[in-house]
Amino acid sequence: MRVSFASLVGLSFLVFVALVSTPNVIAQSKAEKAEKARKQNPEKTNIQGTVQTMNKDTSTIMVRVDANVTRPIVYSPTTKFLYGHSDNNKPGAVAQVKENNYISCEGTVNAKSQLIATLCVYRGTR
């Protein structure tokens, strides 16, 4: 069973082509998965600032993000509230959120430019 030099070169070339093209296929697969996930989950947005007012009747928190800019945050019974910092917190509740607390909320923005919060982390001061 003698293997010719040309066969060995041809086989080596095929292995080389397979190794070079594999990362491209994997990268394309990851990009397609990321695009699919983005379409299923709208862009997440984060709003951080000082609680200016709270309206429990409309489930709205007005947050001052800048000296002259306030943004509305709408929460629901499924919104998760945490007390502390993002990396060191404990369970909290919307009833514990007070005016002048620092708050950071994550969610999606609706057509009325309101953040529909899925997670809010609050603390006494910035």
MOPAC internal coordinates of N, CA, C and O (Angstrom, degrees):
PM7 1SCF
backbone

  N    0.0000 0     0.00 0     0.00 0    0    0    0
  C    1.4435 1     0.00 0     0.00 0    1    0    0
  C    1.5321 1   108.53 1     0.00 0    2    1    0
  O    1.2310 1   122.49 1   -88.40 1    3    2    1
  N    1.2327 1   112.84 1    91.60 1    3    2    1
  C    1.4450 1   118.19 1  -179.12 1    5    3    2
  C    1.5180 1   109.34 1  -100.26 1    6    5    3
  O    1.2310 1   120.90 1   -51.02 1    7    6    5
  N    1.3104 1   115.88 1   128.98 1    7    6    5
  C    1.4570 1   121.41 1   178.71 1    9    7    6
  C    1.5198 1   107.61 1   -97.44 1   10    9    7
  O    1.2310 1   121.21 1   -52.78 1   11   10    9
  N    1.2827 1   115.29 1   127.22 1   11   10    9
  C    1.4611 1   118.35 1  -178.75 1   13   11   10
  C    1.5280 1   110.39 1   -78.17 1   14   13   11
  O    1.2310 1   121.90 1   -24.87 1   15   14   13
  N    1.2950 1   113.96 1   155.13 1   15   14   13
  C    1.4630 1   121.11 1   179.52 1   17   15   14
  C    1.5285 1   110.74 1   -60.55 1   18   17   15
  O    1.2310 1   119.48 1   140.93 1   19   18   17
  N    1.3147 1   118.59 1   -39.07 1   19   18   17
  C    1.4687 1   122.67 1  -179.19 1   21   19   18
  C    1.5259 1   110.63 1   -64.72 1   22   21   19
  O    1.2310 1   119.76 1   142.32 1   23   22   21
  N    1.3143 1   118.07 1   -37.68 1   23   22   21
  C    1.4712 1   121.10 1   178.26 1   25   23   22
  C    1.5183 1   110.34 1   -66.37 1   26   25   23
  O    1.2310 1   120.84 1   138.24 1   27   26   25
  N    1.3130 1   116.00 1   -41.76 1   27   26   25
  C    1.4632 1   120.57 1   179.56 1   29   27   26
  C    1.5291 1   111.15 1   -64.58 1   30   29   27
  O    1.2310 1   119.48 1   139.01 1   31   30   29
  N    1.2927 1   118.59 1   -40.99 1   31   30   29
  C    1.4641 1   123.04 1   177.72 1   33   31   30
  C    1.5327 1   109.97 1   -65.75 1   34   33   31
  O    1.2310 1   120.47 1   137.60 1   35   34   33
  N    1.3195 1   116.71 1   -42.40 1   35   34   33
  C    1.4653 1   120.65 1   179.07 1   37   35   34
  C    1.5162 1   111.73 1   -63.30 1   38   37   35
  O    1.2310 1   120.27 1   136.82 1   39   38   37
  N    1.3239 1   117.09 1   -43.18 1   39   38   37
  C    1.4637 1   121.33 1   178.66 1   41   39   38
  C    1.5303 1   110.81 1   -64.78 1   42   41   39
  O    1.2310 1   120.65 1   138.37 1   43   42   41
  N    1.3261 1   116.37 1   -41.63 1   43   42   41
  C    1.4692 1   120.65 1   178.03 1   45   43   42
  C    1.5252 1   110.75 1   -61.67 1   46   45   43
  O    1.2310 1   120.57 1   139.48 1   47   46   45
  N    1.3188 1   116.52 1   -40.52 1   47   46   45
  C    1.4621 1   120.85 1   179.36 1   49   47   46
  C    1.5328 1   110.42 1   -63.58 1   50   49   47
  O    1.2310 1   119.63 1   136.95 1   51   50   49
  N    1.3190 1   118.32 1   -43.05 1   51   50   49
  C    1.4712 1   122.00 1   178.95 1   53   51   50
  C    1.5196 1   111.55 1   -63.21 1   54   53   51
  O    1.2310 1   120.05 1   138.80 1   55   54   53
  N    1.3180 1   117.52 1   -41.20 1   55   54   53
  C    1.4718 1   121.14 1   177.46 1   57   55   54
  C    1.5255 1   110.03 1   -63.72 1   58   57   55
  O    1.2310 1   120.46 1   137.25 1   59   58   57
  N    1.3399 1   116.72 1   -42.75 1   59   58   57
  C    1.4615 1   120.64 1   178.85 1   61   59   58
  C    1.5300 1   111.46 1   -60.75 1   62   61   59
  O    1.2310 1   120.13 1   134.20 1   63   62   61
  N    1.3240 1   117.35 1   -45.80 1   63   62   61
  C    1.4673 1   121.56 1   179.56 1   65   63   62
  C    1.5285 1   110.48 1   -62.34 1   66   65   63
  O    1.2310 1   120.08 1   139.10 1   67   66   65
  N    1.3155 1   117.45 1   -40.90 1   67   66   65
  C    1.4667 1   121.10 1   179.08 1   69   67   66
  C    1.5229 1   111.17 1   -64.01 1   70   69   67
  O    1.2310 1   120.12 1   137.57 1   71   70   69
  N    1.3190 1   117.37 1   -42.43 1   71   70   69
  C    1.4702 1   120.54 1  -179.85 1   73   71   70
  C    1.5248 1   112.25 1   -67.76 1   74   73   71
  O    1.2310 1   120.22 1   143.98 1   75   74   73
  N    1.3162 1   117.18 1   -36.02 1   75   74   73
  C    1.4605 1   120.98 1  -179.31 1   77   75   74
  C    1.5217 1   110.77 1   -72.39 1   78   77   75
  O    1.2310 1   119.43 1   142.56 1   79   78   77
  N    1.3101 1   118.69 1   -37.44 1   79   78   77
  C    1.4701 1   120.72 1  -175.58 1   81   79   78
  C    1.5220 1   113.33 1   -83.17 1   82   81   79
  O    1.2310 1   119.07 1   159.31 1   83   82   81
  N    1.3188 1   119.37 1   -20.69 1   83   82   81
  C    1.4688 1   121.89 1  -177.75 1   85   83   82
  C    1.5257 1   112.78 1   -60.03 1   86   85   83
  O    1.2310 1   117.91 1   132.08 1   87   86   85
  N    1.3398 1   121.58 1   -47.92 1   87   86   85
  C    1.4681 1   119.75 1   179.15 1   89   87   86
  C    1.5224 1   113.10 1   -58.95 1   90   89   87
  O    1.2310 1   120.22 1   144.89 1   91   90   89
  N    1.3419 1   117.19 1   -35.11 1   91   90   89
  C    1.4612 1   119.78 1   178.66 1   93   91   90
  C    1.5181 1   111.32 1   -64.97 1   94   93   91
  O    1.2310 1   120.38 1   139.88 1   95   94   93
  N    1.3127 1   116.88 1   -40.12 1   95   94   93
  C    1.4632 1   120.62 1   178.79 1   97   95   94
  C    1.5229 1   110.07 1   -66.52 1   98   97   95
  O    1.2310 1   120.19 1   137.86 1   99   98   97
  N    1.3295 1   117.24 1   -42.14 1   99   98   97
  C    1.4668 1   120.94 1   179.04 1  101   99   98
  C    1.5264 1   110.14 1   -65.31 1  102  101   99
  O    1.2310 1   119.78 1   136.59 1  103  102  101
  N    1.3299 1   118.02 1   -43.41 1  103  102  101
  C    1.4625 1   121.36 1   179.48 1  105  103  102
  C    1.5177 1   110.66 1   -63.55 1  106  105  103
  O    1.2310 1   120.22 1   139.59 1  107  106  105
  N    1.3144 1   117.19 1   -40.41 1  107  106  105
  C    1.4561 1   120.18 1   179.27 1  109  107  106
  C    1.5236 1   109.70 1   -65.10 1  110  109  107
  O    1.2310 1   120.06 1   139.87 1  111  110  109
  N    1.3147 1   117.48 1   -40.13 1  111  110  109
  C    1.4591 1   121.52 1   179.28 1  113  111  110
  C    1.5294 1   110.51 1   -63.01 1  114  113  111
  O    1.2310 1   120.08 1   136.90 1  115  114  113
  N    1.3376 1   117.46 1   -43.10 1  115  114  113
  C    1.4632 1   121.24 1   178.34 1  117  115  114
  C    1.5242 1   111.01 1   -64.10 1  118  117  115
  O    1.2310 1   120.18 1   138.67 1  119  118  117
  N    1.3231 1   117.26 1   -41.33 1  119  118  117
  C    1.4600 1   121.15 1   179.29 1  121  119  118
  C    1.5250 1   110.81 1   -63.77 1  122  121  119
  O    1.2310 1   120.40 1   139.49 1  123  122  121
  N    1.3308 1   116.84 1   -40.51 1  123  122  121
  C    1.4634 1   119.94 1   178.27 1  125  123  122
  C    1.5200 1   111.18 1   -65.18 1  126  125  123
  O    1.2310 1   120.09 1   140.46 1  127  126  125
  N    1.3305 1   117.44 1   -39.54 1  127  126  125
  C    1.4696 1   121.19 1   178.05 1  129  127  126
  C    1.5232 1   110.73 1   -64.96 1  130  129  127
  O    1.2310 1   120.20 1   138.29 1  131  130  129
  N    1.3250 1   117.22 1   -41.71 1  131  130  129
  C    1.4625 1   120.88 1  -179.99 1  133  131  130
  C    1.5218 1   110.50 1   -65.14 1  134  133  131
  O    1.2310 1   120.26 1   139.49 1  135  134  133
  N    1.3192 1   117.12 1   -40.51 1  135  134  133
  C    1.4685 1   120.69 1   178.90 1  137  135  134
  C    1.5282 1   110.42 1   -65.30 1  138  137  135
  O    1.2310 1   120.28 1   139.08 1  139  138  137
  N    1.3076 1   117.06 1   -40.92 1  139  138  137
  C    1.4606 1   121.20 1   179.10 1  141  139  138
  C    1.5298 1   110.30 1   -64.28 1  142  141  139
  O    1.2310 1   120.19 1   137.55 1  143  142  141
  N    1.3286 1   117.25 1   -42.45 1  143  142  141
  C    1.4679 1   120.93 1   178.63 1  145  143  142
  C    1.5212 1   110.99 1   -64.84 1  146  145  143
  O    1.2310 1   120.25 1   141.55 1  147  146  145
  N    1.3359 1   117.12 1   -38.45 1  147  146  145
  C    1.4682 1   120.75 1   179.58 1  149  147  146
  C    1.5218 1   110.62 1   -64.60 1  150  149  147
  O    1.2310 1   120.26 1   141.94 1  151  150  149
  N    1.3260 1   117.11 1   -38.06 1  151  150  149
  C    1.4606 1   120.33 1   179.72 1  153  151  150
  C    1.5213 1   111.20 1   -69.49 1  154  153  151
  O    1.2310 1   120.38 1   145.33 1  155  154  153
  N    1.3283 1   116.88 1   -34.67 1  155  154  153
  C    1.4577 1   120.49 1   179.90 1  157  155  154
  C    1.5279 1   111.60 1   -75.15 1  158  157  155
  O    1.2310 1   120.06 1   144.88 1  159  158  157
  N    1.3175 1   117.49 1   -35.12 1  159  158  157
  C    1.4629 1   122.73 1  -179.93 1  161  159  158
  C    1.5158 1   109.32 1  -116.48 1  162  161  159
  O    1.2310 1   119.65 1   -68.58 1  163  162  161
  N    1.3407 1   118.27 1   111.42 1  163  162  161
  C    1.4629 1   119.83 1   178.67 1  165  163  162
  C    1.5394 1   110.73 1   -59.12 1  166  165  163
  O    1.2310 1   121.44 1   -18.10 1  167  166  165
  N    1.2916 1   114.86 1   161.90 1  167  166  165
  C    1.4602 1   120.75 1  -178.21 1  169  167  166
  C    1.5232 1   111.85 1   -54.07 1  170  169  167
  O    1.2310 1   121.04 1   -47.43 1  171  170  169
  N    1.3118 1   115.62 1   132.57 1  171  170  169
  C    1.4649 1   121.85 1   175.03 1  173  171  170
  C    1.5242 1   107.57 1   -84.68 1  174  173  171
  O    1.2310 1   121.38 1   -39.88 1  175  174  173
  N    1.3275 1   114.97 1   140.12 1  175  174  173
  C    1.4546 1   121.69 1   178.92 1  177  175  174
  C    1.5171 1   108.17 1  -126.53 1  178  177  175
  O    1.2310 1   120.66 1   -29.42 1  179  178  177
  N    1.3185 1   116.34 1   150.58 1  179  178  177
  C    1.4496 1   121.51 1   179.47 1  181  179  178
  C    1.5193 1   108.81 1  -122.96 1  182  181  179
  O    1.2310 1   120.82 1   -48.36 1  183  182  181
  N    1.3299 1   116.03 1   131.64 1  183  182  181
  C    1.4628 1   121.49 1   175.04 1  185  183  182
  C    1.5226 1   107.27 1  -120.35 1  186  185  183
  O    1.2310 1   120.92 1   -48.90 1  187  186  185
  N    1.3338 1   115.85 1   131.10 1  187  186  185
  C    1.4601 1   121.84 1  -179.72 1  189  187  186
  C    1.5113 1   108.79 1  -128.44 1  190  189  187
  O    1.2310 1   120.87 1   -38.50 1  191  190  189
  N    1.3244 1   115.93 1   141.50 1  191  190  189
  C    1.4523 1   119.84 1   177.19 1  193  191  190
  C    1.5051 1   111.80 1   169.30 1  194  193  191
  O    1.2310 1   121.24 1    15.50 1  195  194  193
  N    1.3315 1   115.24 1  -164.50 1  195  194  193
  C    1.4599 1   122.74 1  -177.85 1  197  195  194
  C    1.5203 1   109.63 1   -99.17 1  198  197  195
  O    1.2310 1   121.00 1   -45.42 1  199  198  197
  N    1.3388 1   115.70 1   134.58 1  199  198  197
  C    1.4640 1   120.03 1   178.49 1  201  199  198
  C    1.5209 1   108.24 1   -67.35 1  202  201  199
  O    1.2310 1   121.05 1   -59.29 1  203  202  201
  N    1.3294 1   115.59 1   120.71 1  203  202  201
  C    1.4585 1   120.71 1   179.69 1  205  203  202
  C    1.5249 1   109.25 1   -93.47 1  206  205  203
  O    1.2310 1   119.92 1   125.78 1  207  206  205
  N    1.3267 1   117.76 1   -54.22 1  207  206  205
  C    1.4644 1   122.12 1   177.64 1  209  207  206
  C    1.5208 1   109.35 1  -142.80 1  210  209  207
  O    1.2310 1   121.83 1   -22.61 1  211  210  209
  N    1.3250 1   114.10 1   157.39 1  211  210  209
  C    1.4674 1   121.14 1   176.02 1  213  211  210
  C    1.5134 1   108.54 1  -129.60 1  214  213  211
  O    1.2310 1   120.50 1   -43.98 1  215  214  213
  N    1.3267 1   116.65 1   136.02 1  215  214  213
  C    1.4556 1   121.95 1   176.19 1  217  215  214
  C    1.5255 1   107.33 1  -124.67 1  218  217  215
  O    1.2310 1   120.94 1   -77.88 1  219  218  217
  N    1.3252 1   115.80 1   102.12 1  219  218  217
  C    1.4601 1   120.11 1  -176.76 1  221  219  218
  C    1.5231 1   111.86 1   -72.85 1  222  221  219
  O    1.2310 1   119.94 1   158.24 1  223  222  221
  N    1.3408 1   117.72 1   -21.76 1  223  222  221
  C    1.4689 1   120.38 1   178.26 1  225  223  222
  C    1.5307 1   111.16 1   -68.07 1  226  225  223
  O    1.2310 1   120.44 1   141.12 1  227  226  225
  N    1.3327 1   116.77 1   -38.88 1  227  226  225
  C    1.4685 1   120.45 1  -179.69 1  229  227  226
  C    1.5287 1   111.97 1  -102.42 1  230  229  227
  O    1.2310 1   120.07 1  -176.18 1  231  230  229
  N    1.3384 1   117.48 1     3.82 1  231  230  229
  C    1.4648 1   123.07 1  -178.99 1  233  231  230
  C    1.5244 1   111.26 1    54.19 1  234  233  231
  O    1.2310 1   121.16 1  -130.81 1  235  234  233
  N    1.3350 1   115.39 1    49.19 1  235  234  233
  C    1.4606 1   121.37 1  -176.64 1  237  235  234
  C    1.5236 1   110.62 1  -126.13 1  238  237  235
  O    1.2310 1   121.06 1   -42.20 1  239  238  237
  N    1.3083 1   115.58 1   137.80 1  239  238  237
  C    1.4618 1   122.42 1   173.57 1  241  239  238
  C    1.5220 1   106.64 1  -118.80 1  242  241  239
  O    1.2310 1   119.94 1   -54.78 1  243  242  241
  N    1.3166 1   117.72 1   125.22 1  243  242  241
  C    1.4623 1   121.62 1   175.11 1  245  243  242
  C    1.5326 1   107.32 1   -93.18 1  246  245  243
  O    1.2310 1   121.03 1   -56.18 1  247  246  245
  N    1.3196 1   115.64 1   123.82 1  247  246  245
  C    1.4587 1   121.65 1  -175.67 1  249  247  246
  C    1.5205 1   109.56 1  -115.94 1  250  249  247
  O    1.2310 1   120.98 1   -52.11 1  251  250  249
  N    1.3287 1   115.74 1   127.89 1  251  250  249
  C    1.4565 1   121.24 1   176.88 1  253  251  250
  C    1.5299 1   107.02 1   -86.27 1  254  253  251
  O    1.2310 1   120.71 1   -69.31 1  255  254  253
  N    1.3323 1   116.25 1   110.69 1  255  254  253
  C    1.4645 1   121.34 1  -177.79 1  257  255  254
  C    1.5222 1   112.01 1   -93.84 1  258  257  255
  O    1.2310 1   121.02 1   158.91 1  259  258  257
  N    1.3261 1   115.65 1   -21.09 1  259  258  257
  C    1.4543 1   122.06 1  -179.45 1  261  259  258
  C    1.5276 1   107.02 1  -146.50 1  262  261  259
  O    1.2310 1   119.86 1    -4.02 1  263  262  261
  N    1.3082 1   117.87 1   175.98 1  263  262  261
  C    1.4582 1   120.67 1  -178.69 1  265  263  262
  C    1.5292 1   112.19 1   -56.70 1  266  265  263
  O    1.2310 1   119.79 1   141.87 1  267  266  265
  N    1.3243 1   118.01 1   -38.13 1  267  266  265
  C    1.4639 1   121.27 1  -176.14 1  269  267  266
  C    1.5267 1   113.59 1  -119.15 1  270  269  267
  O    1.2310 1   119.77 1  -170.84 1  271  270  269
  N    1.3361 1   118.04 1     9.16 1  271  270  269
  C    1.4625 1   120.81 1  -174.58 1  273  271  270
  C    1.5260 1   110.68 1  -119.71 1  274  273  271
  O    1.2310 1   120.99 1   -55.53 1  275  274  273
  N    1.3251 1   115.72 1   124.47 1  275  274  273
  C    1.4593 1   120.97 1   173.24 1  277  275  274
  C    1.5234 1   108.86 1  -119.78 1  278  277  275
  O    1.2310 1   120.83 1   -35.40 1  279  278  277
  N    1.3267 1   116.02 1   144.60 1  279  278  277
  C    1.4582 1   121.41 1  -179.09 1  281  279  278
  C    1.5267 1   109.27 1  -126.93 1  282  281  279
  O    1.2310 1   119.85 1   -42.09 1  283  282  281
  N    1.3315 1   117.89 1   137.91 1  283  282  281
  C    1.4651 1   120.53 1   177.59 1  285  283  282
  C    1.5324 1   111.60 1   -84.02 1  286  285  283
  O    1.2310 1   121.37 1   -42.19 1  287  286  285
  N    1.3157 1   114.98 1   137.81 1  287  286  285
  C    1.4573 1   122.01 1   174.74 1  289  287  286
  C    1.5240 1   106.97 1  -121.63 1  290  289  287
  O    1.2310 1   120.63 1   -53.90 1  291  290  289
  N    1.3185 1   116.41 1   126.10 1  291  290  289
  C    1.4597 1   121.88 1   179.19 1  293  291  290
  C    1.5248 1   107.71 1  -105.28 1  294  293  291
  O    1.2310 1   120.66 1   -50.47 1  295  294  293
  N    1.3236 1   116.34 1   129.53 1  295  294  293
  C    1.4592 1   120.95 1   178.74 1  297  295  294
  C    1.5208 1   109.61 1  -116.47 1  298  297  295
  O    1.2310 1   121.04 1   -16.24 1  299  298  297
  N    1.3124 1   115.62 1   163.76 1  299  298  297
  C    1.4635 1   121.74 1  -179.65 1  301  299  298
  C    1.5243 1   108.07 1  -136.20 1  302  301  299
  O    1.2310 1   120.00 1    -4.04 1  303  302  301
  N    1.3203 1   117.60 1   175.96 1  303  302  301
  C    1.4659 1   119.44 1   177.39 1  305  303  302
  C    1.5328 1   113.20 1   -61.42 1  306  305  303
  O    1.2310 1   120.05 1   158.96 1  307  306  305
  N    1.3256 1   117.52 1   -21.04 1  307  306  305
  C    1.4654 1   120.03 1   179.50 1  309  307  306
  C    1.5271 1   113.07 1   -88.74 1  310  309  307
  O    1.2310 1   119.69 1   173.08 1  311  310  309
  N    1.3270 1   118.20 1    -6.92 1  311  310  309
  C    1.4624 1   121.16 1   178.39 1  313  311  310
  C    1.5207 1   108.96 1   -68.02 1  314  313  311
  O    1.2310 1   120.89 1   -49.25 1  315  314  313
  N    1.3247 1   115.91 1   130.75 1  315  314  313
  C    1.4591 1   121.60 1  -179.40 1  317  315  314
  C    1.5311 1   108.63 1   -91.51 1  318  317  315
  O    1.2310 1   120.25 1   -52.44 1  319  318  317
  N    1.3191 1   117.12 1   127.56 1  319  318  317
  C    1.4610 1   122.74 1   177.87 1  321  319  318
  C    1.5208 1   109.33 1  -111.03 1  322  321  319
  O    1.2310 1   121.19 1   -46.30 1  323  322  321
  N    1.3461 1   115.32 1   133.70 1  323  322  321
  C    1.4591 1   122.08 1   178.13 1  325  323  322
  C    1.5196 1   108.65 1  -127.19 1  326  325  323
  O    1.2310 1   120.40 1   -34.41 1  327  326  325
  N    1.3337 1   116.84 1   145.59 1  327  326  325
  C    1.4586 1   122.00 1   178.30 1  329  327  326
  C    1.5197 1   108.59 1  -107.24 1  330  329  327
  O    1.2310 1   120.09 1   -49.48 1  331  330  329
  N    1.3176 1   117.44 1   130.52 1  331  330  329
  C    1.4579 1   122.66 1   178.06 1  333  331  330
  C    1.5126 1   110.84 1   124.92 1  334  333  331
  O    1.2310 1   121.10 1    33.40 1  335  334  333
  N    1.3143 1   115.51 1  -146.60 1  335  334  333
  C    1.4588 1   122.54 1   178.54 1  337  335  334
  C    1.5195 1   109.05 1  -103.19 1  338  337  335
  O    1.2310 1   120.45 1   -14.20 1  339  338  337
  N    1.3244 1   116.75 1   165.80 1  339  338  337
  C    1.4593 1   120.07 1  -177.77 1  341  339  338
  C    1.5242 1   112.41 1   -62.62 1  342  341  339
  O    1.2310 1   120.03 1   149.67 1  343  342  341
  N    1.3365 1   117.55 1   -30.33 1  343  342  341
  C    1.4581 1   119.95 1  -179.25 1  345  343  342
  C    1.5318 1   113.43 1   -99.81 1  346  345  343
  O    1.2310 1   119.70 1   174.71 1  347  346  345
  N    1.3317 1   118.18 1    -5.29 1  347  346  345
  C    1.4617 1   121.96 1   179.77 1  349  347  346
  C    1.5255 1   107.38 1  -148.87 1  350  349  347
  O    1.2310 1   120.65 1   -85.40 1  351  350  349
  N    1.3322 1   116.37 1    94.60 1  351  350  349
  C    1.4586 1   119.34 1  -174.78 1  353  351  350
  C    1.5207 1   110.56 1  -142.21 1  354  353  351
  O    1.2310 1   121.89 1    -7.81 1  355  354  353
  N    1.3264 1   113.98 1   172.19 1  355  354  353
  C    1.4619 1   120.56 1   175.29 1  357  355  354
  C    1.5277 1   107.37 1  -139.57 1  358  357  355
  O    1.2310 1   119.94 1   -17.03 1  359  358  357
  N    1.3139 1   117.72 1   162.97 1  359  358  357
  C    1.4712 1   119.77 1  -178.63 1  361  359  358
  C    1.5228 1   111.74 1   -57.36 1  362  361  359
  O    1.2310 1   121.43 1   -38.59 1  363  362  361
  N    1.3068 1   114.87 1   141.41 1  363  362  361
  C    1.4593 1   121.49 1   178.75 1  365  363  362
  C    1.5160 1   109.76 1  -133.57 1  366  365  363
  O    1.2310 1   121.14 1     9.25 1  367  366  365
  N    1.3236 1   115.43 1  -170.75 1  367  366  365
  C    1.4622 1   121.03 1   179.78 1  369  367  366
  C    1.5195 1   109.13 1  -147.91 1  370  369  367
  O    1.2310 1   120.99 1   -26.27 1  371  370  369
  N    1.3154 1   115.72 1   153.73 1  371  370  369
  C    1.4582 1   120.54 1   179.97 1  373  371  370
  C    1.5327 1   110.35 1   -61.72 1  374  373  371
  O    1.2310 1   119.91 1   149.77 1  375  374  373
  N    1.3107 1   117.78 1   -30.23 1  375  374  373
  C    1.4688 1   121.08 1   179.78 1  377  375  374
  C    1.5284 1   111.89 1   -64.75 1  378  377  375
  O    1.2310 1   120.00 1   158.24 1  379  378  377
  N    1.3240 1   117.60 1   -21.76 1  379  378  377
  C    1.4637 1   121.54 1   179.99 1  381  379  378
  C    1.5274 1   113.15 1   -87.35 1  382  381  379
  O    1.2310 1   120.09 1   168.08 1  383  382  381
  N    1.3234 1   117.43 1   -11.92 1  383  382  381
  C    1.4646 1   121.33 1   179.94 1  385  383  382
  C    1.5263 1   108.48 1   -75.05 1  386  385  383
  O    1.2310 1   120.65 1   -52.42 1  387  386  385
  N    1.3174 1   116.36 1   127.58 1  387  386  385
  C    1.4653 1   122.35 1  -177.91 1  389  387  386
  C    1.5259 1   110.28 1  -121.80 1  390  389  387
  O    1.2310 1   121.08 1   -17.85 1  391  390  389
  N    1.3180 1   115.54 1   162.15 1  391  390  389
  C    1.4642 1   120.22 1   174.28 1  393  391  390
  C    1.5219 1   108.92 1   -60.38 1  394  393  391
  O    1.2310 1   120.65 1   -33.26 1  395  394  393
  N    1.3192 1   116.36 1   146.74 1  395  394  393
  C    1.4606 1   126.49 1  -178.05 1  397  395  394
  C    1.5241 1   113.75 1    74.12 1  398  397  395
  O    1.2310 1   119.16 1  -179.60 1  399  398  397
  N    1.3574 1   119.21 1     0.40 1  399  398  397
  C    1.4632 1   120.63 1   170.92 1  401  399  398
  C    1.5202 1   108.21 1   -69.91 1  402  401  399
  O    1.2310 1   120.61 1   -28.38 1  403  402  401
  N    1.3179 1   116.44 1   151.62 1  403  402  401
  C    1.4545 1   121.28 1   171.44 1  405  403  402
  C    1.5227 1   107.28 1   -88.04 1  406  405  403
  O    1.2310 1   120.14 1   -45.57 1  407  406  405
  N    1.3297 1   117.35 1   134.43 1  407  406  405
  C    1.4586 1   120.69 1  -176.42 1  409  407  406
  C    1.5264 1   110.11 1  -137.48 1  410  409  407
  O    1.2310 1   121.38 1   -34.29 1  411  410  409
  N    1.3063 1   114.96 1   145.71 1  411  410  409
  C    1.4614 1   122.47 1   175.79 1  413  411  410
  C    1.5186 1   106.89 1  -131.45 1  414  413  411
  O    1.2310 1   120.48 1   -61.66 1  415  414  413
  N    1.3356 1   116.70 1   118.34 1  415  414  413
  C    1.4639 1   121.32 1  -177.20 1  417  415  414
  C    1.5209 1   110.43 1  -120.81 1  418  417  415
  O    1.2310 1   121.22 1   -35.83 1  419  418  417
  N    1.3289 1   115.28 1   144.17 1  419  418  417
  C    1.4566 1   122.95 1   179.65 1  421  419  418
  C    1.5189 1   108.97 1  -120.98 1  422  421  419
  O    1.2310 1   120.68 1   -38.91 1  423  422  421
  N    1.3222 1   116.31 1   141.09 1  423  422  421
  C    1.4551 1   120.88 1   178.44 1  425  423  422
  C    1.5189 1   110.60 1   173.52 1  426  425  423
  O    1.2310 1   121.18 1    22.06 1  427  426  425
  N    1.3214 1   115.35 1  -157.94 1  427  426  425
  C    1.4669 1   121.10 1   179.24 1  429  427  426
  C    1.5196 1   109.48 1  -115.29 1  430  429  427
  O    1.2310 1   120.75 1   -27.07 1  431  430  429
  N    1.3134 1   116.16 1   152.93 1  431  430  429
  C    1.4618 1   121.84 1  -179.14 1  433  431  430
  C    1.5273 1   108.61 1   -94.96 1  434  433  431
  O    1.2310 1   120.62 1   -47.80 1  435  434  433
  N    1.3404 1   116.41 1   132.20 1  435  434  433
  C    1.4662 1   120.15 1   179.14 1  437  435  434
  C    1.5342 1   110.23 1   -91.04 1  438  437  435
  O    1.2310 1   120.59 1     4.46 1  439  438  437
  N    1.3198 1   116.48 1  -175.54 1  439  438  437
  C    1.4714 1   122.13 1  -177.21 1  441  439  438
  C    1.5282 1   112.55 1   -65.12 1  442  441  439
  O    1.2310 1   120.19 1   157.61 1  443  442  441
  N    1.3316 1   117.24 1   -22.39 1  443  442  441
  C    1.4730 1   121.28 1   179.80 1  445  443  442
  C    1.5322 1   112.08 1   -90.29 1  446  445  443
  O    1.2310 1   120.09 1  -168.35 1  447  446  445
  N    1.3220 1   117.44 1    11.65 1  447  446  445
  C    1.4728 1   124.02 1  -177.99 1  449  447  446
  C    1.5181 1   112.29 1    62.97 1  450  449  447
  O    1.2310 1   120.26 1  -150.40 1  451  450  449
  N    1.3206 1   117.11 1    29.60 1  451  450  449
  C    1.4602 1   122.03 1   174.86 1  453  451  450
  C    1.5195 1   108.37 1  -100.54 1  454  453  451
  O    1.2310 1   120.82 1   -39.96 1  455  454  453
  N    1.3150 1   116.05 1   140.04 1  455  454  453
  C    1.4496 1   119.83 1   175.39 1  457  455  454
  C    1.5290 1   108.04 1   -82.43 1  458  457  455
  O    1.2310 1   120.31 1   -57.65 1  459  458  457
  N    1.3099 1   117.02 1   122.35 1  459  458  457
  C    1.4585 1   121.97 1   175.15 1  461  459  458
  C    1.5279 1   105.30 1   -91.86 1  462  461  459
  O    1.2310 1   120.64 1   -77.35 1  463  462  461
  N    1.3224 1   116.38 1   102.65 1  463  462  461
  C    1.4533 1   122.21 1  -169.75 1  465  463  462
  C    1.5219 1   112.67 1   -77.12 1  466  465  463
  O    1.2310 1   121.25 1   -41.89 1  467  466  465
  N    1.3256 1   115.21 1   138.11 1  467  466  465
  C    1.4585 1   121.91 1   171.25 1  469  467  466
  C    1.5254 1   110.43 1  -109.28 1  470  469  467
  O    1.2310 1   120.40 1   155.22 1  471  470  469
  N    1.3372 1   116.85 1   -24.78 1  471  470  469
  C    1.4442 1   122.73 1   179.70 1  473  471  470
  C    1.5166 1   110.10 1  -147.32 1  474  473  471
  O    1.2310 1   120.25 1   -47.70 1  475  474  473
  N    1.3371 1   117.13 1   132.30 1  475  474  473
  C    1.4588 1   121.95 1   175.47 1  477  475  474
  C    1.5203 1   108.93 1  -132.26 1  478  477  475
  O    1.2310 1   121.13 1   -48.05 1  479  478  477
  N    1.3336 1   115.44 1   131.95 1  479  478  477
  C    1.4609 1   122.44 1   176.02 1  481  479  478
  C    1.5232 1   106.19 1  -116.23 1  482  481  479
  O    1.2310 1   120.60 1   -54.36 1  483  482  481
  N    1.3462 1   116.46 1   125.64 1  483  482  481
  C    1.4672 1   120.57 1  -177.31 1  485  483  482
  C    1.5183 1   110.13 1  -128.06 1  486  485  483
  O    1.2310 1   121.55 1   -21.60 1  487  486  485
  N    1.3210 1   114.64 1   158.40 1  487  486  485
  C    1.4673 1   121.28 1   176.17 1  489  487  486
  C    1.5104 1   108.76 1  -155.98 1  490  489  487
  O    1.2310 1   120.67 1   -10.44 1  491  490  489
  N    1.3306 1   116.33 1   169.56 1  491  490  489
  C    1.4518 1   120.92 1  -175.52 1  493  491  490
  C    1.5103 1   113.81 1   -62.14 1  494  493  491
  O    1.2310 1   120.18 1   131.71 1  495  494  493
  N    1.3282 1   117.26 1   -48.29 1  495  494  493
  C    1.4611 1   120.67 1  -178.33 1  497  495  494
  C    1.5107 1   109.57 1  -134.04 1  498  497  495
  O    1.2310 1   121.49 1   -13.01 1  499  498  497
  N    1.2996 1   114.75 1   166.99 1  499  498  497
  C    1.4639 1   120.29 1  -179.80 1  501  499  498
  C    1.4954 1   108.50 1   -70.00 1  502  501  499
  O    1.2310 1   120.10 1   180.00 1  503  502  501

